């Protein structure tokens, strides 16, 4: 019985020692993690500056760009080459690049489907919309 009591007491002493070590170790980490009032104020000021900068960027993105829209009346003569049509569209600022428009027509096999006539096109139209209009 005496041995059992001593073993029990030793176990309690050992467990208490472990708990004390864990408690004091965590307490020191909490002290190291704490920041001063000055550091806190500095972090809040930086956060406010970043929030202001983000708000300014959002306003810049949401402001519509003042891109000018061009309107052009395209007249296609019978037998006219697609290259000539694309060059005229580029000169009228309807498309950015004549070669890329020709590539689009070739890729979608629309080069020979271009029909003579008069068409109103704008710079807001996509290649697909322009091609659909001049091939009907």
Secondary structure, 3 states (H helix, E strand, C coil): CHHHHHHHHHHHHHHHHHHHHHHHHHHHHHHHHCCCHHHHHHHHHHHHHHHHHHHHHHHHHHCCCCCCCCEEEEEECCCCCHHHHHHHHHHCCCCCCHHHHHHHHHHCCCHHHCCCEEEEEECCCCHHHHHHHHHC
